[in-house]
Amino acid sequence: MSRRFGEVTALDSVSLEIQQGEFFALLGPSGCGKTTLLRILAGFEQPDDGAVRLDGEDLLQIPAHRRPINLMFQSYALFPHMTVERNIAYGLEREKLPKKEIGERVAEVLETVGLSAHARRKPHQLSGGQRQRVALARAIVKRPRLLLLDEPLSALDKKVRAEMQLELKRLQHEVGITFVVVTHDQEEAMSLADRIAVMQGGKVEQVDAPIALYDQPRTPFVASFIGANNIFSGKVTEGGLHVDGLGLLPAPKGADGDAALLAVRPENIRLTQIAPKEEDAADAAVEAKDAAEVTDDAVTTGEGAEPKTEEAAAEAAEAVEAKADAEAESKSESDAESRDESEAKDEAKSEETAESAAEAEVKEGAVRTDEGAEPKAPKPAEPAVEAKTDTEAEAESKSESDAEAKDESEAEADSEPAVADEAEPQGDAVSEAEPKTEAEDADSTEGEAPAEAGTGDGEDLRAVVKSAMTGEVTAEAMAEVVSKAVAGVVAKVVAEVVTEVLADNNAKAKAEERDETAPETGAETAPETGAAAETETAQEPAPETADAPETVAETVAEAVPAQEQGAVAESGNENGADAERETEGPLRGTVVDVSFYGGTSHIVLRVEGHEGHVLAATQGSARVKPGTEVAIGWDAADAVLIPA
Ligand SMILES: Nc1ncnc2c1ncn2[C@@H]1O[C@H](COP(=O)(O)OP(=O)(O)OP(=O)(O)O)[C@@H](O)[C@H]1O
């Protein structure tokens, strides 16, 4: 059918077929002609030409009030002075049906819409959602063949609308009436309808199920109207779509030489951080730390200043090492069994301990940019190391002196928490990993780097690697963290932890074999010498597992996505662009913005030579931040080619 209003063509040769029992939606922007179409179906409007048939019967010959069709108005059009049940009964009364039948049908439909308890109320005594139910009840009580709904949910607030969407679907299913809904809200159409006709400028652009519309848009309008999309305009070639200024983009096969659009959904975009250059090694450490701190409710974007220089990178490395040492020390303290030794240790801690802890904190600030610590001018790494060494030496020498215990232990009371707080999370992360059953693991945040893994830098990574080795996180999650760290100092920590854990496992296995006669166990619990003993053990390659570190390294390499390896290879790759294109994706861009809502991170990118932005989306929190340079790619099979 077609319908013109003067110069305006409201409907332009529209042809549609709607199945019995379908929930069908007419979706399109304002003015596209959907209401005109609905009014023609209802009989309030006549087309200029064309036909409307219901089961073969020409509806245009039947006046509106005699068509087996009902229209539910946007405004609900309830009679304010009538009760809910009278409003619903009104149409049946006009048909002069027997009172008993009217009573039964009204009661039945009140039950269906869940308003039996409100039968005697007037419309003004109802909520918006309840009024909408009354309007629906009134529309279905006459048992029409077709129910037309004009923007049925637009008067409701967001929360009620979501509830009513479910309700409408349930109702339609229950009463089995064919529903045709008009809406300009694509989410509403997508969530309600079995099939949708997308309209634009008086024409039907595409009729399909929601998923097909999303996955296989057939016109440029549908591709951009339904959901977010990245659209590239170019010419089809053998190797993909050639776009002026951008080059060859991965695309499905098409007719060579034809002009076409390529549509790539944000969630199909693959981003690969372009490998950090050497001077950005400290950034890599920050990234690794961010990744280990992934939480559901926040995108860690590493706000704050970042160390950019080689000195800062070296400083970060030292800070990691110093912190690891301090941790080993405090761990050995926490293992102390002997009260005397423990007291001696307590005394050993003095104001210098507090200073050294403070020093370590400052160093840590260079790495923990997201907590707002400003990296100061690069400092030599020695003080942190020295501080630790001093503390250790003092711990040993001071074990006999207890005379001025009081004053010093007071000082200790202030300084201890700084050390203890840092040591605990690490200890927890490791000790939790062991008793967990598989079932417990499944319930927990499976595959994610543990958020509670530590307080920063190398400790996080240690916890992640250990957790992966005990099956608490997936190798993939671990690889993600590790891959971000390979350029930085943290890789060193990985190697240490792997060696340490394998040696530990080996020692445990040996101990078990020997019925826990356990010199190793003794070493672990020996308060003062424990750390040293552990370190020595860790550095000795365990014969049974001599090849294990290699195996782990291979696994990590395999788990790192190919495109990331490509990115890492970039700086040393002589073949340059071609290899890059294959592994990383064809475009280079810069992250402009990252926002998080609906459980998804939405990443906005700027690509030189491309008008507008490129959008990428990823489930959970993204590990990129504004300013990051990335390679942008996608699989040809995930993109849709649309004739221009
Ligand atoms: N009675 C009329 N007289 C003149 N023009 C009309 C009339 N009815 C509709 N139009 C025009 O026809 C076109 C289609 O209108 P229609 O109401 O069908 O669009 P719509 O998609 O339902 O828009 P909306 O979502 O804003 O209701 C519009 O340009 C509108 O201005």
The ligand as an SDF file (V2000), in Angstrom:
LIG
                    3D

 31 33  0  0  0  0  0  0  0  0999 V2000
   -3.0920   13.5890    8.5300 N   0  0  0  0  0  0  0  0  0  0  0  0
   -1.9080   13.9390    8.0810 C   0  0  0  0  0  0  0  0  0  0  0  0
   -1.7700   15.0430    7.3200 N   0  0  0  0  0  0  0  0  0  0  0  0
   -0.5870   15.4010    6.8060 C   0  0  0  0  0  0  0  0  0  0  0  0
    0.5630   14.7080    7.0080 N   0  0  0  0  0  0  0  0  0  0  0  0
    0.4880   13.6080    7.7710 C   0  0  0  0  0  0  0  0  0  0  0  0
   -0.7360   13.1710    8.3340 C   0  0  0  0  0  0  0  0  0  0  0  0
   -0.4790   12.0270    9.0300 N   0  0  0  0  0  0  0  0  0  0  0  0
    0.8490   11.7850    8.9060 C   0  0  0  0  0  0  0  0  0  0  0  0
    1.4240   12.7190    8.1440 N   0  0  0  0  0  0  0  0  0  0  0  0
    2.8500   12.7730    7.7640 C   0  0  0  0  0  0  0  0  0  0  0  0
    3.1960   11.5020    7.2860 O   0  0  0  0  0  0  0  0  0  0  0  0
    4.4910   11.1190    7.7230 C   0  0  0  0  0  0  0  0  0  0  0  0
    4.3770    9.8290    8.5010 C   0  0  0  0  0  0  0  0  0  0  0  0
    3.7020   10.0850    9.7290 O   0  0  0  0  0  0  0  0  0  0  0  0
    3.4680    8.9510   10.8130 P   0  0  0  0  0  0  0  0  0  0  0  0
    2.6650    9.5360   11.9140 O   0  0  0  0  0  0  0  0  0  0  0  0
    2.9230    7.7540   10.1600 O   0  0  0  0  0  0  0  0  0  0  0  0
    4.9510    8.6870   11.2650 O   0  0  0  0  0  0  0  0  0  0  0  0
    5.4450    7.8850   12.5290 P   0  0  0  0  0  0  0  0  0  0  0  0
    6.5470    7.0080   12.0450 O   0  0  0  0  0  0  0  0  0  0  0  0
    4.3320    7.2200   13.1850 O   0  0  0  0  0  0  0  0  0  0  0  0
    6.0310    9.0370   13.4220 O   0  0  0  0  0  0  0  0  0  0  0  0
    5.9500    9.1800   15.0290 P   0  0  0  0  0  0  0  0  0  0  0  0
    6.8110    8.1000   15.5760 O   0  0  0  0  0  0  0  0  0  0  0  0
    6.5030   10.5460   15.2530 O   0  0  0  0  0  0  0  0  0  0  0  0
    4.5210    9.0520   15.3920 O   0  0  0  0  0  0  0  0  0  0  0  0
    4.9750   12.2820    8.5390 C   0  0  0  0  0  0  0  0  0  0  0  0
    5.7670   13.0870    7.7290 O   0  0  0  0  0  0  0  0  0  0  0  0
    3.7190   13.0240    8.9470 C   0  0  0  0  0  0  0  0  0  0  0  0
    3.9630   14.3830    9.1160 O   0  0  0  0  0  0  0  0  0  0  0  0
  1  2  1  0
  2  3  1  0
  2  7  2  0
  3  4  2  0
  4  5  1  0
  5  6  2  0
  6  7  1  0
  6 10  1  0
  7  8  1  0
  8  9  2  0
  9 10  1  0
 10 11  1  0
 11 12  1  0
 11 30  1  0
 12 13  1  0
 13 14  1  0
 13 28  1  0
 14 15  1  0
 15 16  1  0
 16 17  2  0
 16 18  1  0
 16 19  1  0
 19 20  1  0
 20 21  2  0
 20 22  1  0
 20 23  1  0
 23 24  1  0
 24 25  2  0
 24 26  1  0
 24 27  1  0
 28 29  1  0
 28 30  1  0
 30 31  1  0
M  END
$$$$
